[in-house]
Structure formats: C-alpha cells, structure tokens
Amino acid sequence: MAAESLVLLPQDTTSLNYGGLKQTQGLGKINHEGSLGFAPALDAGVEPRGGSLGCCDAQCWGREGINQEEPAVGRNGKSLDQKESARWVRA
C-alpha cells in the first residue's frame, strides 16, 4: 500500500451466525432474536482502479446480553466509545 499514491479503505461489517452450535461459548447476540455468533468488521485496502491491496484492520465482537436492571439508553444517550460504530473510528 505504501507504493500507492491513493488507497481507499472501504469498511464493512457482517454477522456470522453460529447459534446452531449449542455448546459453543463466547458467542454474542447478533441481528435476529435468538441468533448467536459474532460480527467481524473489516477495512480492506483498495487501489482506485479496484485492485485489492489487502486487509488493513479487522475487529470481531459479539453483543453482550441486555441488563434488565439498568435503564435502556437510546443511541443519542451514549458516548461514541460506548457505540458499536466506535470500531470504525478506531480502525
């Protein structure tokens, strides 16, 4: 990438559902109710002509369970470091 005058870094997140693996530990909640898995977020280096230059950053997480004792906080009530979108800023 250092040899390129311009490198684009598109970002994307996907969800990997491993809910069928009942004995697997460490999975978090994803997308649909009852779905368990994790969400990898990737930054790929791409040259302007479309050629791939490789992966620049990868982060993986699963959402924590909801704590019923704490009041729900809307997205505008959270600081950036509390939001999932903070992963894009760190990348």
N, CA, C and O atoms as CSV, one atom per row, in Angstrom:
chain,resi,resn,atom,element,x,y,z
A,1,MET,N,N,0.821,-1.194,0.000
A,1,MET,CA,C,0.000,0.000,0.000
A,1,MET,C,C,0.859,1.249,0.000
A,1,MET,O,O,0.459,2.276,-0.549
A,2,ALA,N,N,2.030,1.174,0.607
A,2,ALA,CA,C,2.906,2.345,0.682
A,2,ALA,C,C,3.336,2.826,-0.695
A,2,ALA,O,O,3.655,4.002,-0.867
A,3,ALA,N,N,3.349,1.943,-1.666
A,3,ALA,CA,C,3.760,2.317,-3.018
A,3,ALA,C,C,2.665,3.042,-3.791
A,3,ALA,O,O,2.944,3.614,-4.845
A,4,GLU,N,N,1.453,3.035,-3.309
A,4,GLU,CA,C,0.323,3.665,-3.997
A,4,GLU,C,C,0.202,5.133,-3.601
A,4,GLU,O,O,0.446,5.490,-2.448
A,5,SER,N,N,-0.173,5.979,-4.550
A,5,SER,CA,C,-0.386,7.401,-4.238
A,5,SER,C,C,-1.729,7.627,-3.556
A,5,SER,O,O,-1.899,8.606,-2.830
A,6,LEU,N,N,-2.692,6.722,-3.786
A,6,LEU,CA,C,-4.017,6.831,-3.171
A,6,LEU,C,C,-4.521,5.425,-2.855
A,6,LEU,O,O,-4.519,4.543,-3.714
A,7,VAL,N,N,-4.951,5.233,-1.617
A,7,VAL,CA,C,-5.519,3.957,-1.198
A,7,VAL,C,C,-6.886,4.221,-0.586
A,7,VAL,O,O,-7.018,5.059,0.306
A,8,LEU,N,N,-7.899,3.512,-1.059
A,8,LEU,CA,C,-9.243,3.614,-0.496
A,8,LEU,C,C,-9.391,2.537,0.580
A,8,LEU,O,O,-8.860,1.435,0.435
A,9,LEU,N,N,-10.112,2.855,1.660
A,9,LEU,CA,C,-10.307,1.916,2.760
A,9,LEU,C,C,-11.792,1.718,3.041
A,9,LEU,O,O,-12.300,2.232,4.038
A,10,PRO,N,N,-12.502,0.980,2.177
A,10,PRO,CA,C,-13.913,0.717,2.456
A,10,PRO,C,C,-14.058,-0.149,3.706
A,10,PRO,O,O,-13.231,-1.021,3.973
A,11,GLN,N,N,-15.118,0.107,4.462
A,11,GLN,CA,C,-15.382,-0.614,5.704
A,11,GLN,C,C,-16.698,-1.367,5.580
A,11,GLN,O,O,-17.641,-0.890,4.950
A,12,ASP,N,N,-16.752,-2.562,6.196
A,12,ASP,CA,C,-17.977,-3.346,6.158
A,12,ASP,C,C,-18.042,-4.236,7.389
A,12,ASP,O,O,-17.016,-4.674,7.909
A,13,THR,N,N,-19.245,-4.494,7.841
A,13,THR,CA,C,-19.490,-5.421,8.939
A,13,THR,C,C,-20.468,-6.476,8.457
A,13,THR,O,O,-21.389,-6.177,7.698
A,14,THR,N,N,-20.271,-7.686,8.888
A,14,THR,CA,C,-21.196,-8.764,8.588
A,14,THR,C,C,-21.497,-9.509,9.881
A,14,THR,O,O,-20.835,-9.278,10.893
A,15,SER,N,N,-22.459,-10.375,9.864
A,15,SER,CA,C,-22.788,-11.185,11.035
A,15,SER,C,C,-22.599,-12.654,10.693
A,15,SER,O,O,-23.066,-13.121,9.654
A,16,LEU,N,N,-21.924,-13.372,11.557
A,16,LEU,CA,C,-21.733,-14.806,11.390
A,16,LEU,C,C,-22.553,-15.512,12.468
A,16,LEU,O,O,-22.279,-15.370,13.660
A,17,ASN,N,N,-23.555,-16.270,12.042
A,17,ASN,CA,C,-24.498,-16.906,12.957
A,17,ASN,C,C,-24.033,-18.328,13.263
A,17,ASN,O,O,-23.985,-19.187,12.382
A,18,TYR,N,N,-23.693,-18.553,14.525
A,18,TYR,CA,C,-23.293,-19.878,14.994
A,18,TYR,C,C,-24.252,-20.384,16.061
A,18,TYR,O,O,-23.871,-21.186,16.914
A,19,GLY,N,N,-25.492,-19.917,16.016
A,19,GLY,CA,C,-26.493,-20.292,17.005
A,19,GLY,C,C,-26.805,-21.777,17.035
A,19,GLY,O,O,-27.287,-22.285,18.048
A,20,GLY,N,N,-26.539,-22.481,15.942
A,20,GLY,CA,C,-26.786,-23.920,15.901
A,20,GLY,C,C,-25.745,-24.726,16.660
A,20,GLY,O,O,-25.934,-25.919,16.900
A,21,LEU,N,N,-24.656,-24.088,17.036
A,21,LEU,CA,C,-23.603,-24.773,17.789
A,21,LEU,C,C,-23.867,-24.566,19.278
A,21,LEU,O,O,-23.266,-23.696,19.908
A,22,LYS,N,N,-24.752,-25.358,19.822
A,22,LYS,CA,C,-25.292,-25.150,21.171
A,22,LYS,C,C,-24.245,-25.184,22.278
A,22,LYS,O,O,-24.455,-24.563,23.320
A,23,GLN,N,N,-23.143,-25.873,22.099
A,23,GLN,CA,C,-22.150,-25.971,23.167
A,23,GLN,C,C,-21.023,-24.944,23.032
A,23,GLN,O,O,-20.113,-24.911,23.860
A,24,THR,N,N,-21.081,-24.114,22.002
A,24,THR,CA,C,-20.035,-23.116,21.797
A,24,THR,C,C,-20.204,-21.979,22.792
A,24,THR,O,O,-21.309,-21.463,22.965
A,25,GLN,N,N,-19.128,-21.588,23.441
A,25,GLN,CA,C,-19.154,-20.500,24.419
A,25,GLN,C,C,-18.562,-19.237,23.818
A,25,GLN,O,O,-17.785,-19.299,22.865
A,26,GLY,N,N,-18.931,-18.094,24.378
A,26,GLY,CA,C,-18.358,-16.820,23.973
A,26,GLY,C,C,-19.043,-16.137,22.809
A,26,GLY,O,O,-18.557,-15.114,22.326
A,27,LEU,N,N,-20.168,-16.680,22.342
A,27,LEU,CA,C,-20.893,-16.033,21.262
A,27,LEU,C,C,-21.768,-14.925,21.812
A,27,LEU,O,O,-22.217,-15.002,22.956
A,28,GLY,N,N,-22.017,-13.903,21.021
A,28,GLY,CA,C,-22.869,-12.800,21.437
A,28,GLY,C,C,-24.119,-12.738,20.573
A,28,GLY,O,O,-24.243,-13.451,19.577
A,29,LYS,N,N,-25.039,-11.873,20.974
A,29,LYS,CA,C,-26.274,-11.697,20.215
A,29,LYS,C,C,-25.974,-10.970,18.903
A,29,LYS,O,O,-25.182,-10.029,18.865
A,30,ILE,N,N,-26.621,-11.424,17.836
A,30,ILE,CA,C,-26.491,-10.757,16.537
A,30,ILE,C,C,-27.875,-10.606,15.925
A,30,ILE,O,O,-28.791,-11.360,16.254
A,31,ASN,N,N,-28.022,-9.668,15.067
A,31,ASN,CA,C,-29.204,-9.354,14.260
A,31,ASN,C,C,-30.561,-9.830,14.762
A,31,ASN,O,O,-31.320,-9.022,15.297
A,32,HIS,N,N,-30.891,-11.094,14.611
A,32,HIS,CA,C,-32.232,-11.592,14.880
A,32,HIS,C,C,-32.360,-12.144,16.291
A,32,HIS,O,O,-31.386,-12.629,16.867
A,33,GLU,N,N,-33.544,-12.070,16.836
A,33,GLU,CA,C,-33.822,-12.593,18.170
A,33,GLU,C,C,-33.407,-14.055,18.271
A,33,GLU,O,O,-33.835,-14.883,17.467
A,34,GLY,N,N,-32.591,-14.366,19.241
A,34,GLY,CA,C,-32.152,-15.730,19.465
A,34,GLY,C,C,-30.936,-16.144,18.653
A,34,GLY,O,O,-30.416,-17.241,18.857
A,35,SER,N,N,-30.466,-15.305,17.741
A,35,SER,CA,C,-29.288,-15.640,16.943
A,35,SER,C,C,-28.022,-15.339,17.737
A,35,SER,O,O,-27.896,-14.284,18.357
A,36,LEU,N,N,-27.098,-16.274,17.706
A,36,LEU,CA,C,-25.830,-16.101,18.397
A,36,LEU,C,C,-24.680,-16.246,17.418
A,36,LEU,O,O,-24.735,-17.056,16.493
A,37,GLY,N,N,-23.647,-15.460,17.626
A,37,GLY,CA,C,-22.480,-15.515,16.762
A,37,GLY,C,C,-21.558,-14.364,17.075
A,37,GLY,O,O,-21.409,-13.969,18.232
A,38,PHE,N,N,-20.943,-13.830,16.049
A,38,PHE,CA,C,-20.114,-12.645,16.224
A,38,PHE,C,C,-20.139,-11.817,14.950
A,38,PHE,O,O,-20.580,-12.276,13.897
A,39,ALA,N,N,-19.654,-10.584,15.071
A,39,ALA,CA,C,-19.711,-9.638,13.955
A,39,ALA,C,C,-18.300,-9.149,13.631
A,39,ALA,O,O,-17.742,-8.348,14.381
A,40,PRO,N,N,-17.720,-9.615,12.534
A,40,PRO,CA,C,-16.428,-9.075,12.127
A,40,PRO,C,C,-16.604,-7.782,11.320
A,40,PRO,O,O,-17.466,-7.690,10.446
A,41,ALA,N,N,-15.776,-6.801,11.632
A,41,ALA,CA,C,-15.735,-5.538,10.894
A,41,ALA,C,C,-14.386,-5.471,10.196
A,41,ALA,O,O,-13.346,-5.628,10.837
A,42,LEU,N,N,-14.393,-5.241,8.903
A,42,LEU,CA,C,-13.166,-5.279,8.115
A,42,LEU,C,C,-12.937,-3.980,7.364
A,42,LEU,O,O,-13.878,-3.352,6.881
A,43,ASP,N,N,-11.675,-3.586,7.273
A,43,ASP,CA,C,-11.232,-2.490,6.411
A,43,ASP,C,C,-10.316,-3.105,5.366
A,43,ASP,O,O,-9.309,-3.725,5.707
A,44,ALA,N,N,-10.653,-2.939,4.115
A,44,ALA,CA,C,-9.850,-3.504,3.029
A,44,ALA,C,C,-9.170,-2.374,2.267
A,44,ALA,O,O,-9.802,-1.371,1.937
A,45,GLY,N,N,-7.882,-2.539,1.991
A,45,GLY,CA,C,-7.161,-1.576,1.171
A,45,GLY,C,C,-7.433,-1.860,-0.299
A,45,GLY,O,O,-7.265,-2.989,-0.759
A,46,VAL,N,N,-7.857,-0.829,-1.039
A,46,VAL,CA,C,-8.200,-0.984,-2.453
A,46,VAL,C,C,-7.581,0.178,-3.221
A,46,VAL,O,O,-7.644,1.327,-2.784
A,47,GLU,N,N,-6.991,-0.128,-4.356
A,47,GLU,CA,C,-6.494,0.956,-5.211
A,47,GLU,C,C,-7.664,1.533,-5.998
A,47,GLU,O,O,-8.655,0.832,-6.206
A,48,PRO,N,N,-7.585,2.788,-6.445
A,48,PRO,CA,C,-8.701,3.421,-7.153
A,48,PRO,C,C,-9.189,2.649,-8.379
A,48,PRO,O,O,-10.359,2.764,-8.744
A,49,ARG,N,N,-8.333,1.875,-9.013
A,49,ARG,CA,C,-8.735,1.086,-10.183
A,49,ARG,C,C,-9.473,-0.186,-9.770
A,49,ARG,O,O,-9.965,-0.916,-10.630
A,50,GLY,N,N,-9.556,-0.461,-8.468
A,50,GLY,CA,C,-10.333,-1.593,-7.978
A,50,GLY,C,C,-9.535,-2.783,-7.510
A,50,GLY,O,O,-10.112,-3.756,-7.025
A,51,GLY,N,N,-8.223,-2.733,-7.640
A,51,GLY,CA,C,-7.401,-3.860,-7.205
A,51,GLY,C,C,-7.287,-3.937,-5.689
A,51,GLY,O,O,-7.141,-2.918,-5.015
A,52,SER,N,N,-7.353,-5.132,-5.171
A,52,SER,CA,C,-7.252,-5.337,-3.728
A,52,SER,C,C,-5.804,-5.244,-3.276
A,52,SER,O,O,-4.906,-5.798,-3.910
A,53,LEU,N,N,-5.587,-4.540,-2.174
A,53,LEU,CA,C,-4.246,-4.393,-1.608
A,53,LEU,C,C,-4.115,-5.120,-0.266
A,53,LEU,O,O,-3.039,-5.129,0.330
A,54,GLY,N,N,-5.182,-5.716,0.199
A,54,GLY,CA,C,-5.124,-6.481,1.447
A,54,GLY,C,C,-6.002,-5.898,2.528
A,54,GLY,O,O,-6.641,-4.861,2.353
A,55,CYS,N,N,-6.017,-6.592,3.650
A,55,CYS,CA,C,-6.817,-6.190,4.811
A,55,CYS,C,C,-5.991,-5.271,5.702
A,55,CYS,O,O,-4.858,-5.598,6.053
A,56,CYS,N,N,-6.553,-4.131,6.066
A,56,CYS,CA,C,-5.848,-3.162,6.900
A,56,CYS,C,C,-6.202,-3.303,8.378
A,56,CYS,O,O,-5.378,-3.025,9.249
A,57,ASP,N,N,-7.419,-3.734,8.654
A,57,ASP,CA,C,-7.876,-3.828,10.039
A,57,ASP,C,C,-9.021,-4.826,10.097
A,57,ASP,O,O,-9.822,-4.915,9.166
A,58,ALA,N,N,-9.099,-5.569,11.181
A,58,ALA,CA,C,-10.209,-6.496,11.408
A,58,ALA,C,C,-10.513,-6.510,12.897
A,58,ALA,O,O,-9.611,-6.678,13.718
A,59,GLN,N,N,-11.769,-6.334,13.242
A,59,GLN,CA,C,-12.220,-6.383,14.627
A,59,GLN,C,C,-13.429,-7.300,14.700
A,59,GLN,O,O,-14.264,-7.308,13.796
A,60,CYS,N,N,-13.521,-8.065,15.762
A,60,CYS,CA,C,-14.609,-9.017,15.927
A,60,CYS,C,C,-15.244,-8.830,17.303
A,60,CYS,O,O,-14.544,-8.593,18.288
A,61,TRP,N,N,-16.551,-8.936,17.365
A,61,TRP,CA,C,-17.220,-8.839,18.656
A,61,TRP,C,C,-18.566,-9.531,18.599
A,61,TRP,O,O,-19.106,-9.787,17.523
A,62,GLY,N,N,-19.097,-9.830,19.767
A,62,GLY,CA,C,-20.466,-10.301,19.926
A,62,GLY,C,C,-21.132,-9.399,20.949
A,62,GLY,O,O,-20.497,-8.997,21.925
A,63,ARG,N,N,-22.363,-9.084,20.749
A,63,ARG,CA,C,-23.055,-8.176,21.673
A,63,ARG,C,C,-23.287,-8.854,23.017
A,63,ARG,O,O,-23.574,-10.048,23.097
A,64,GLU,N,N,-23.155,-8.067,24.049
A,64,GLU,CA,C,-23.431,-8.523,25.406
A,64,GLU,C,C,-24.936,-8.693,25.576
A,64,GLU,O,O,-25.720,-8.117,24.822
A,65,GLY,N,N,-25.337,-9.481,26.563
A,65,GLY,CA,C,-26.746,-9.585,26.908
A,65,GLY,C,C,-27.254,-8.283,27.489
A,65,GLY,O,O,-26.463,-7.490,28.000
A,66,ILE,N,N,-28.536,-8.044,27.425
A,66,ILE,CA,C,-29.132,-6.819,27.952
A,66,ILE,C,C,-29.308,-6.957,29.451
A,66,ILE,O,O,-29.860,-7.948,29.926
A,67,ASN,N,N,-28.845,-5.976,30.191
A,67,ASN,CA,C,-29.007,-5.959,31.638
A,67,ASN,C,C,-30.354,-5.328,31.962
A,67,ASN,O,O,-30.533,-4.124,31.780
A,68,GLN,N,N,-31.288,-6.116,32.433
A,68,GLN,CA,C,-32.643,-5.642,32.702
A,68,GLN,C,C,-32.702,-4.672,33.877
A,68,GLN,O,O,-33.681,-3.939,34.021
A,69,GLU,N,N,-31.669,-4.658,34.718
A,69,GLU,CA,C,-31.662,-3.781,35.894
A,69,GLU,C,C,-31.272,-2.354,35.542
A,69,GLU,O,O,-31.629,-1.426,36.268
A,70,GLU,N,N,-30.552,-2.158,34.450
A,70,GLU,CA,C,-30.146,-0.818,34.042
A,70,GLU,C,C,-31.164,-0.244,33.071
A,70,GLU,O,O,-31.681,-0.964,32.217
A,71,PRO,N,N,-31.456,1.049,33.192
A,71,PRO,CA,C,-32.413,1.646,32.254
A,71,PRO,C,C,-31.844,1.656,30.835
A,71,PRO,O,O,-30.641,1.830,30.637
A,72,ALA,N,N,-32.720,1.470,29.860
A,72,ALA,CA,C,-32.295,1.487,28.459
A,72,ALA,C,C,-31.868,2.897,28.080
A,72,ALA,O,O,-32.532,3.874,28.426
A,73,VAL,N,N,-30.763,2.988,27.373
A,73,VAL,CA,C,-30.249,4.280,26.916
A,73,VAL,C,C,-30.296,4.273,25.401
A,73,VAL,O,O,-29.744,3.375,24.764
A,74,GLY,N,N,-30.948,5.260,24.821
A,74,GLY,CA,C,-31.013,5.365,23.370
A,74,GLY,C,C,-29.661,5.690,22.779
A,74,GLY,O,O,-28.732,6.053,23.500
A,75,ARG,N,N,-29.547,5.562,21.471
A,75,ARG,CA,C,-28.264,5.789,20.811
A,75,ARG,C,C,-27.734,7.203,21.005
A,75,ARG,O,O,-26.520,7.406,21.019
A,76,ASN,N,N,-28.619,8.185,21.156
A,76,ASN,CA,C,-28.163,9.559,21.367
A,76,ASN,C,C,-27.718,9.803,22.801
A,76,ASN,O,O,-27.107,10.831,23.096
A,77,GLY,N,N,-28.021,8.862,23.699
A,77,GLY,CA,C,-27.615,8.993,25.093
A,77,GLY,C,C,-26.282,8.325,25.384
A,77,GLY,O,O,-25.838,8.314,26.532
A,78,LYS,N,N,-25.638,7.770,24.370
A,78,LYS,CA,C,-24.360,7.084,24.550
A,78,LYS,C,C,-23.229,7.924,23.981
A,78,LYS,O,O,-23.401,8.642,22.996
A,79,SER,N,N,-22.073,7.822,24.617
A,79,SER,CA,C,-20.896,8.461,24.037
A,79,SER,C,C,-20.384,7.577,22.903
A,79,SER,O,O,-20.749,6.405,22.818
A,80,LEU,N,N,-19.553,8.125,22.045
A,80,LEU,CA,C,-19.066,7.375,20.895
A,80,LEU,C,C,-18.366,6.088,21.314
A,80,LEU,O,O,-18.546,5.054,20.672
A,81,ASP,N,N,-17.566,6.134,22.387
A,81,ASP,CA,C,-16.837,4.930,22.785
A,81,ASP,C,C,-17.750,3.826,23.310
A,81,ASP,O,O,-17.296,2.694,23.478
A,82,GLN,N,N,-19.021,4.119,23.575
A,82,GLN,CA,C,-19.996,3.116,24.014
A,82,GLN,C,C,-20.754,2.497,22.842
A,82,GLN,O,O,-21.478,1.519,23.027
A,83,LYS,N,N,-20.599,3.050,21.646
A,83,LYS,CA,C,-21.348,2.597,20.476
A,83,LYS,C,C,-20.529,1.619,19.643
A,83,LYS,O,O,-19.299,1.679,19.633
A,84,GLU,N,N,-21.212,0.725,18.951
A,84,GLU,CA,C,-20.523,-0.199,18.049
A,84,GLU,C,C,-19.798,0.552,16.940
A,84,GLU,O,O,-18.764,0.091,16.456
A,85,SER,N,N,-20.321,1.693,16.534
A,85,SER,CA,C,-19.704,2.457,15.444
A,85,SER,C,C,-18.326,3.002,15.828
A,85,SER,O,O,-17.596,3.459,14.948
A,86,ALA,N,N,-17.948,2.971,17.101
A,86,ALA,CA,C,-16.621,3.410,17.518
A,86,ALA,C,C,-15.542,2.545,16.873
A,86,ALA,O,O,-14.403,2.991,16.733
A,87,ARG,N,N,-15.877,1.319,16.478
A,87,ARG,CA,C,-14.915,0.445,15.809
A,87,ARG,C,C,-14.417,1.072,14.507
A,87,ARG,O,O,-13.253,0.905,14.144
A,88,TRP,N,N,-15.291,1.789,13.807
A,88,TRP,CA,C,-14.864,2.427,12.556
A,88,TRP,C,C,-13.882,3.552,12.833
A,88,TRP,O,O,-12.927,3.745,12.080
A,89,VAL,N,N,-14.108,4.287,13.895
A,89,VAL,CA,C,-13.209,5.387,14.234
A,89,VAL,C,C,-11.831,4.831,14.629
A,89,VAL,O,O,-10.802,5.353,14.201
A,90,ARG,N,N,-11.821,3.765,15.450
A,90,ARG,CA,C,-10.551,3.160,15.860
A,90,ARG,C,C,-9.789,2.594,14.667
A,90,ARG,O,O,-8.560,2.652,14.624
A,91,ALA,N,N,-10.521,2.049,13.701
A,91,ALA,CA,C,-9.862,1.466,12.520
A,91,ALA,C,C,-9.173,2.567,11.721
A,91,ALA,O,O,-8.560,2.291,10.690
